[in-house]
Amino acid sequence: MDILCIRGQNIASLAQPFKIDLETGQLSGCGLFAIIGNTGAGKSSLLDAMCLALYNECPRLSATGVNDQVPDSSGDMLQSNDPRTILRRGTAEGFASVRFRGRDGIAYEANWGVRRARGSATGRLQAVDRSLTRLSDGHVVENQIRKVNEAVIDLTGLTYEEFRRSVLLAQGDFDNFLAANTAQRAGILEKVTGTGLYREISRRVYARTQEAQKDVSELETRLGEHTVLSDEDLGQFHHRLKELADLHEKTATSLVSVMADLEHYKALKSAETRLLEARQQKQLAEKAWSDAADERAHLDLIRKAIGVRAEFQEDRDARNAKRLANEALTQAKDTLGTSISLETSAREAHENAQTAVDALEARFSELGPLWSQAERLDAEITTAQEELRKAETAHRDQLDKLTEKRGVIEEDTKARDRTQSERDRNQEKVDATPGARLMVEQWSSLEDLMKRRIAAASKVDEAGETIARIDQEQKWSTNRRDEITLLLAGKAFDRKKLVDSLEGHRKARGSLPLRIRRHALAAS
């Protein structure tokens, strides 16, 4: 990293705003320069401002005990390592700012600031304000204390302690270094540079080396206690090893066969389980078949009733036709009554008119001189004749309608007679069929019941097929179980012989027979 500029105000002894620009001006071209001044001029305060802006810590606070407390002008007690104690007394606010170039080659500005409440020099100190800004575009990277610290460490590659030891050497540590002897200087250098870790690593490496040398000595001692086998013993050992390998191969082959038998046995157990389930299903199906006896009987009755369904439908149609015919007959009778009334009225009008004509003729013969009265009577006669003509015409129309109605009544009567005959025949069939009367009265409910019984009959048929299939599987499983039982009996005898043979070789080889024996036991 490169420090480009340091700014601040009211930091320790530095009351006025200050700025050290290392990027432009005379200092930009200096490879080496010194900042000098009297004691208390603020030389160390510049380093404190730089550390505060970057890490919210500074060397003068790091050397103070963490449990010490110091009074503040507000009357509060603060920890001696609180960075806010750097604020110059008698001031209400202060800040420190550092511009630097990170490992990514981009320039940033880290800011640190603190202020008192109400802008008063005796107000309570507020929380520290921190921010990290990218100078190229003014983007605020972070603005929280912990986040700013993490970002600065990531950009510089240095923690606060690493920054102190590699970038700056605090004034107190440098004085101690000049006044110390050789051993003390080594300790100070370890403290400043952080190399004490390597001394601890060296001490632990030495201890581990001593332990390793001790282990090597013990191994060499144990190696001297063992002798090398002769060629004859080695040959016997290899021969015995070959025999054991052959025995292991045979055992492995037998083990494969036994495992196959075991798979057959598992298949047998599975078949027995399925057989038990099938028997349970068979029992349930038989129980369902038995429970459905009443329903099957009712279903048979329904099936018989289905044979007379057409006759029942014809009977119902005949009843409807009869009802319609009766209604037409009633209407025709009403029409006939009306026609007869009209005919009677017309006859009465005709008779009245005829009586009036006869009376007029008698009076005309008796009262010849009264011609004027006769003319009036002639007019009345003419009117009465016209009314009679209309009454006769209406009478003829009524007679025609009456004749037509009588024809309709005769046709309806014939149709009613035919329907009654068919109804009587169907009624005889229905009466001759047991349970048909109940079926006729409850036909709608019987239709729903028939649908349910037909579905139940289908399920019963399916259950019968399932029972037959289960019986076949039961027979096959029983035969297969007998075969596997015989096969397992033979394999068990062969396995016992194999285990006895392995027990005979148990002491020949330390670990190999044990492994073979484990395979045999696992197979058993």
C-alpha positions in Angstrom: 0.0 0.0 0.0 1.0 3.7 -0.4 0.0 6.5 1.9 -1.0 9.5 -0.3 -2.3 12.1 2.1 -3.0 12.6 5.9 -5.5 15.2 7.1 -7.1 16.0 10.4 -8.1 18.5 13.1 -8.3 18.5 16.9 -6.3 15.3 17.2 -4.4 15.3 20.5 -2.0 18.3 20.4 -2.9 19.2 16.8 -5.6 21.8 17.2 -5.7 23.5 13.8 -6.5 21.7 10.5 -3.5 19.9 9.1 -2.6 18.2 5.8 0.5 16.2 4.7 0.2 15.6 0.9 2.6 12.9 -0.2 1.1 12.7 -3.7 1.7 16.2 -5.0 4.1 19.0 -4.1 7.7 18.8 -2.8 7.1 15.6 -0.7 5.9 13.6 -3.7 9.5 13.4 -5.1 11.3 12.7 -1.8 12.4 9.2 -1.3 13.2 9.9 2.4 12.2 12.8 4.6 11.8 13.6 8.3 9.2 15.3 10.3 10.9 17.1 13.2 9.7 19.4 16.0 9.8 20.1 19.7 8.2 17.8 22.2 4.5 18.1 22.1 4.5 19.6 18.7 2.3 16.8 17.3 4.8 14.5 15.5 3.3 11.3 17.1 -0.2 12.8 16.6 0.3 12.5 12.9 0.9 8.8 13.2 -2.1 8.5 15.6 -4.3 10.3 13.0 -3.1 7.9 10.3 -3.8 4.8 12.5 -7.2 6.2 13.6 -8.4 6.8 10.1 -7.3 3.3 9.0 -8.0 1.1 12.0 -9.8 3.1 14.7 -6.7 2.5 17.0 -3.4 4.2 17.6 -0.1 3.3 19.3 -0.5 5.6 22.3 -3.7 3.8 23.2 -2.4 0.3 22.6 0.2 0.7 25.4 -2.4 1.7 28.1 -4.0 -0.9 30.4 -7.5 -1.9 29.2 -8.9 -1.6 32.7 -7.8 2.0 33.3 -10.4 4.7 33.3 -9.9 8.4 32.6 -12.3 11.3 33.3 -13.8 13.2 30.4 -14.8 16.9 30.3 -18.4 15.8 30.1 -18.1 14.2 33.5 -18.2 10.6 32.2 -15.5 8.0 32.8 -13.9 6.5 29.7 -11.7 3.5 29.1 -8.1 4.6 28.6 -7.9 2.7 25.3 -11.1 4.4 23.9 -10.1 6.1 20.6 -12.4 9.0 21.4 -10.0 10.2 24.1 -7.7 11.4 21.3 -10.1 14.3 20.8 -8.4 17.5 21.9 -9.8 18.8 25.2 -11.9 21.9 24.9 -13.1 21.1 21.4 -16.5 19.8 20.3 -15.4 17.7 17.3 -12.4 16.3 15.5 -11.5 14.1 12.5 -8.7 12.2 10.8 -8.5 11.2 7.2 -6.0 9.1 5.1 -5.8 8.7 1.4 -4.0 5.5 0.3 -3.6 3.3 -2.7 -4.6 -0.3 -2.0 -3.3 -3.6 -3.4 -5.7 -3.3 -6.3 -4.0 -0.1 -7.4 -7.1 2.0 -6.7 -7.0 5.1 -4.4 -9.3 5.2 -1.4 -10.0 7.6 1.5 -10.5 6.3 5.1 -12.3 8.8 7.4 -12.6 8.8 11.2 -14.6 11.4 13.2 -15.9 12.1 16.6 -18.1 14.9 18.1 -19.8 15.9 21.3 -23.5 16.3 21.9 -25.1 19.7 21.0 -21.8 20.8 19.6 -20.7 21.8 23.1 -17.1 21.3 24.4 -18.6 19.7 27.6 -21.2 17.6 25.8 -21.1 13.8 26.0 -19.0 12.1 23.4 -21.0 10.4 20.6 -20.2 7.3 18.7 -17.3 7.3 16.2 -18.2 7.9 12.6 -16.2 5.9 10.0 -16.4 5.6 6.2 -14.3 4.2 3.4 -14.7 6.0 0.0 -13.4 5.1 -3.5 -11.9 8.3 -4.9 -12.3 7.5 -8.6 -16.2 7.7 -8.5 -16.9 8.9 -4.9 -18.6 5.6 -4.0 -18.9 4.9 -0.3 -17.6 1.3 0.1 -18.4 0.9 3.8 -19.7 3.2 6.6 -19.7 0.9 9.7 -16.8 0.6 12.1 -16.3 -3.2 11.8 -17.0 -3.3 8.1 -14.5 -0.4 7.4 -11.8 -2.3 9.4 -12.4 -5.5 7.4 -12.3 -3.6 4.1 -9.1 -1.7 5.0 -7.4 -5.0 6.0 -8.5 -6.6 2.7 -7.3 -3.6 0.7 -3.9 -3.2 2.5 -3.2 -6.8 3.3 -2.2 -5.7 6.9 -3.9 -5.9 10.2 -3.4 -3.2 12.8 -0.6 -5.1 14.5 1.1 -5.9 11.2 0.8 -2.3 10.1 2.5 -1.1 13.4 5.4 -3.5 13.0 6.0 -3.1 9.2 5.0 0.5 8.5 5.7 2.5 11.6 7.7 2.0 14.9 6.1 3.7 17.8 8.2 6.2 19.7 8.2 4.3 23.0 9.3 1.0 21.3 12.2 2.8 19.5 13.5 4.3 22.8 13.4 0.9 24.4 15.3 -0.6 21.4 18.1 2.0 21.6 18.7 1.5 25.4 18.5 -2.3 25.4 21.4 -4.8 25.4 21.8 -7.5 22.7 19.4 -10.0 24.3 16.8 -7.3 25.1 17.1 -6.0 21.6 16.3 -9.5 20.3 13.2 -9.6 22.4 12.2 -6.1 21.3 12.7 -7.0 17.7 10.6 -10.1 18.2 7.9 -8.0 19.7 8.1 -5.3 17.0 8.4 -7.7 14.0 6.2 -10.4 15.5 8.9 -13.1 15.0 8.3 -14.7 18.5 6.0 -17.1 16.6 9.0 -18.5 14.7 10.9 -19.0 18.0 8.0 -21.1 19.3 7.9 -23.0 16.1 11.6 -23.8 16.4 11.2 -25.0 20.0 8.3 -27.3 19.0 10.3 -28.6 16.0 13.2 -29.5 18.2 10.9 -31.3 20.7 9.3 -33.3 17.8 12.7 -34.2 16.5 13.8 -35.6 19.8 10.6 -37.7 20.0 11.2 -39.0 16.5 14.8 -40.0 17.2 13.6 -41.8 20.3 11.0 -43.7 18.2 13.7 -44.6 15.7 15.9 -46.0 18.4 13.1 -48.2 19.7 12.3 -49.5 16.2 15.9 -50.4 15.6 16.0 -52.3 18.9 12.8 -54.2 18.0 14.3 -55.0 14.5 17.3 -56.6 16.1 15.0 -59.0 18.0 13.7 -60.6 14.7 15.5 -63.2 12.6 15.3 -63.8 8.8 13.6 -67.1 7.7 15.7 -69.7 6.0 15.0 -70.7 2.4 13.5 -74.1 3.5 11.2 -72.4 6.1 10.3 -69.8 3.5 9.4 -72.6 1.0 7.3 -74.4 3.5 5.6 -71.2 4.4 4.8 -70.4 0.7 3.6 -74.0 0.2 1.3 -73.7 3.2 0.1 -70.3 2.0 -0.8 -71.8 -1.4 -2.8 -74.6 0.3 -4.6 -72.1 2.4 -5.3 -69.9 -0.8 -6.7 -73.0 -2.6 -8.8 -73.8 0.5 -10.0 -70.2 0.5 -10.9 -70.3 -3.1 -13.0 -73.5 -2.6 -14.6 -72.0 0.5 -15.4 -68.9 -1.5 -17.0 -71.1 -4.2 -19.0 -72.9 -1.6 -19.9 -69.6 0.0 -21.4 -68.4 -3.3 -23.5 -71.6 -3.6 -24.6 -71.2 0.0 -25.5 -67.5 -0.6 -27.5 -68.6 -3.7 -29.3 -71.1 -1.5 -29.9 -68.4 1.0 -31.5 -66.3 -1.8 -33.8 -69.2 -2.6 -34.7 -69.5 1.1 -35.5 -65.8 1.1 -37.7 -66.3 -2.0 -39.4 -69.2 -0.2 -40.1 -67.0 2.8 -41.5 -64.3 0.5 -43.7 -66.9 -1.2 -45.0 -68.1 2.2 -45.8 -64.5 3.1 -47.6 -64.0 -0.2 -49.4 -67.3 0.4 -50.5 -66.2 3.8 -51.8 -62.9 2.4 -53.5 -64.7 -0.4 -55.3 -67.0 2.1 -56.4 -64.0 4.0 -57.7 -62.4 0.9 -59.4 -65.7 0.0 -61.1 -65.8 3.4 -62.2 -62.2 3.0 -63.6 -62.9 -0.5 -65.4 -66.0 0.8 -66.9 -64.0 3.7 -68.0 -61.3 1.3 -69.5 -63.9 -1.0 -71.4 -65.4 2.0 -72.5 -62.0 3.2 -73.9 -61.2 -0.3 -76.2 -64.3 -0.3 -79.3 -62.2 0.4 -78.3 -59.6 -2.2 -77.6 -62.4 -4.8 -81.1 -63.8 -4.1 -82.6 -60.4 -4.5 -80.5 -60.0 -7.7 -81.9 -63.3 -9.1 -85.4 -62.0 -8.4 -84.5 -58.8 -10.2 -83.1 -60.8 -13.2 -86.5 -62.6 -13.4 -88.3 -59.4 -13.2 -86.3 -58.0 -16.1 -88.1 -60.5 -18.3 -91.4 -58.8 -17.8 -90.0 -55.3 -18.0 -91.2 -54.9 -21.6 -94.7 -56.0 -20.6 -94.6 -53.6 -17.7 -93.6 -50.8 -20.0 -96.4 -51.7 -22.4 -98.9 -51.8 -19.5 -97.7 -48.3 -18.4 -98.1 -47.0 -22.0 -101.5 -48.6 -22.2 -102.5 -46.9 -18.9 -101.4 -43.5 -20.3 -103.2 -44.2 -23.6 -106.4 -45.1 -21.7 -106.2 -42.0 -19.6 -105.8 -39.8 -22.7 -108.7 -41.6 -24.4 -110.9 -41.1 -21.3 -110.0 -37.4 -21.3 -110.9 -37.2 -25.1 -114.1 -39.1 -24.5 -115.1 -36.7 -21.7 -114.3 -33.8 -23.9 -116.4 -35.3 -26.7 -119.3 -35.9 -24.4 -119.1 -32.3 -23.3 -119.1 -31.2 -26.9 -122.0 -33.6 -27.7 -124.0 -32.1 -24.8 -123.3 -28.6 -26.0 -124.4 -29.6 -29.6 -127.6 -31.3 -28.3 -128.4 -28.1 -26.3 -127.9 -26.0 -29.4 -130.1 -28.4 -31.4 -132.9 -28.2 -28.8 -132.7 -24.4 -28.9 -132.8 -24.3 -32.7 -135.9 -26.6 -32.7 -137.6 -24.5 -30.1 -136.8 -21.4 -32.2 -138.1 -23.1 -35.4 -141.3 -24.2 -33.6 -141.8 -20.7 -32.2 -141.3 -19.2 -35.7 -143.7 -21.7 -37.2 -146.3 -20.9 -34.5 -145.9 -17.2 -35.2 -146.4 -17.8 -39.0 -149.5 -19.8 -38.4 -150.8 -17.1 -36.0 -150.1 -14.4 -38.6 -151.7 -16.3 -41.4 -154.9 -16.7 -39.2 -154.9 -13.0 -38.3 -154.2 -12.0 -42.0 -157.3 -14.0 -43.0 -159.3 -12.5 -40.2 -158.0 -8.9 -40.6 -157.7 -8.4 -44.3 -158.4 -4.7 -44.1 -155.5 -4.2 -41.7 -152.9 -4.3 -44.5 -150.4 -2.1 -42.9 -150.4 -4.3 -39.9 -150.0 -7.3 -42.2 -147.0 -5.7 -43.9 -145.4 -5.2 -40.5 -146.1 -8.8 -39.7 -144.6 -9.8 -43.1 -141.4 -8.0 -42.1 -141.4 -9.9 -38.8 -142.0 -13.1 -40.6 -139.1 -12.4 -43.0 -136.9 -11.7 -40.0 -138.1 -14.8 -38.3 -137.5 -16.8 -41.4 -133.9 -15.4 -41.6 -133.4 -16.4 -38.0 -134.8 -19.8 -38.7 -132.5 -20.2 -41.7 -129.5 -19.3 -39.5 -130.7 -21.6 -36.8 -131.1 -24.4 -39.3 -127.6 -23.7 -40.6 -126.2 -23.8 -37.1 -128.1 -26.9 -36.4 -126.6 -28.6 -39.5 -123.1 -27.5 -38.4 -123.7 -28.9 -35.0 -125.0 -32.1 -36.5 -121.8 -32.4 -38.6 -119.6 -31.7 -35.6 -121.6 -34.2 -33.6 -121.2 -36.8 -36.2 -117.4 -36.1 -36.3 -117.2 -36.3 -32.5 -119.1 -39.5 -32.5 -116.6 -41.0 -35.0 -113.7 -39.8 -32.7 -115.5 -41.3 -29.7 -116.0 -44.6 -31.5 -112.2 -44.7 -32.5 -111.2 -43.8 -28.9 -113.6 -46.4 -27.6 -112.1 -49.0 -29.9 -108.5 -47.9 -28.9 -109.5 -48.0 -25.3 -110.9 -51.5 -25.7 -107.7 -52.6 -27.4 -105.6 -51.0 -24.7 -107.7 -52.6 -22.0 -107.3 -56.0 -23.6 -103.5 -55.5 -23.8 -103.5 -54.2 -20.2 -105.5 -57.3 -19.1 -103.0 -59.6 -20.8 -100.0 -57.8 -19.3 -101.7 -57.7 -15.9 -102.2 -61.5 -16.1 -98.4 -61.9 -16.9 -97.5 -59.6 -14.1 -99.8 -61.4 -11.6 -98.4 -64.7 -12.8 -94.7 -63.6 -12.0 -93.7 -63.8 -8.3 -92.6 -60.5 -6.9 -93.6 -58.6 -10.0 -96.2 -56.5 -8.3 -93.5 -55.2 -5.8 -91.2 -54.6 -8.7 -93.8 -52.6 -10.6 -94.5 -50.4 -7.5 -90.8 -49.9 -6.7 -89.3 -49.9 -10.2 -87.2 -46.7 -9.9 -85.6 -47.9 -6.7 -85.1 -51.4 -8.2 -83.2 -49.9 -11.1 -80.7 -48.3 -8.8 -80.5 -51.5 -6.8 -80.0 -53.5 -10.0 -77.0 -51.3 -11.0 -75.4 -51.9 -7.5 -76.0 -55.6 -7.6 -74.6 -55.9 -11.1 -71.4 -54.1 -9.9 -71.3 -56.4 -6.8 -71.7 -59.4 -9.1 -68.7 -58.2 -11.1 -66.6 -57.9 -8.0 -67.7 -61.4 -6.9 -66.5 -62.7 -10.3 -63.2 -60.9 -9.9 -62.9 -62.3 -6.3 -63.5 -65.8 -7.7 -60.8 -65.3 -10.3 -58.4 -64.0 -7.6 -59.1 -67.1 -5.4 -58.3 -69.4 -8.4 -55.1 -67.5 -9.1 -54.1 -67.6 -5.4 -54.8 -71.4 -5.3 -52.4 -71.8 -8.2 -49.7 -69.7 -6.6 -50.2 -71.6 -3.3 -49.6 -74.9 -5.1 -46.5 -73.6 -6.9 -45.1 -72.1 -3.6 -45.7 -75.3 -1.7 -43.8 -77.4 -4.4 -41.0 -74.8 -4.6 -40.7 -74.8 -0.8 -40.3 -78.6 -0.7 -37.6 -78.4 -3.3 -35.7 -75.6 -1.5 -36.0 -77.4 1.8 -34.4 -80.5 0.4 -31.7 -78.4 -1.3 -30.9 -76.5 2.0 -30.7 -79.7 3.9 -28.0 -80.9 1.5 -26.2 -77.6 1.6 -26.3 -77.5 5.4 -24.5 -80.9 5.5 -21.9 -79.7 3.0 -21.4 -76.5 5.0 -20.9 -78.4 8.3 -18.2 -80.5 6.6 -16.6 -77.3 5.3 -16.6 -75.6 8.8 -15.1 -78.8 10.3 -12.3 -78.7 7.7 -11.6 -75.0 8.4 -11.5 -75.7 12.2 -8.8 -78.3 11.5 -6.6 -75.6 9.8 -7.3 -72.9 12.5 -3.7 -73.0 14.0 -1.8 -73.2 10.7 -2.0 -69.5 10.0 -2.7 -66.5 12.3 -5.2 -64.3 10.5 -6.1 -66.1 7.3 -8.1 -68.9 8.8 -10.0 -66.4 11.0 -11.0 -64.5 7.9 -12.2 -67.7 6.2 -14.0 -68.7 9.4 -15.8 -65.4 9.5 -17.0 -66.0 5.9 -18.3 -69.4 6.9 -20.0 -68.1 10.0 -21.6 -65.3 8.0 -22.9 -67.9 5.5 -24.4 -69.9 8.3 
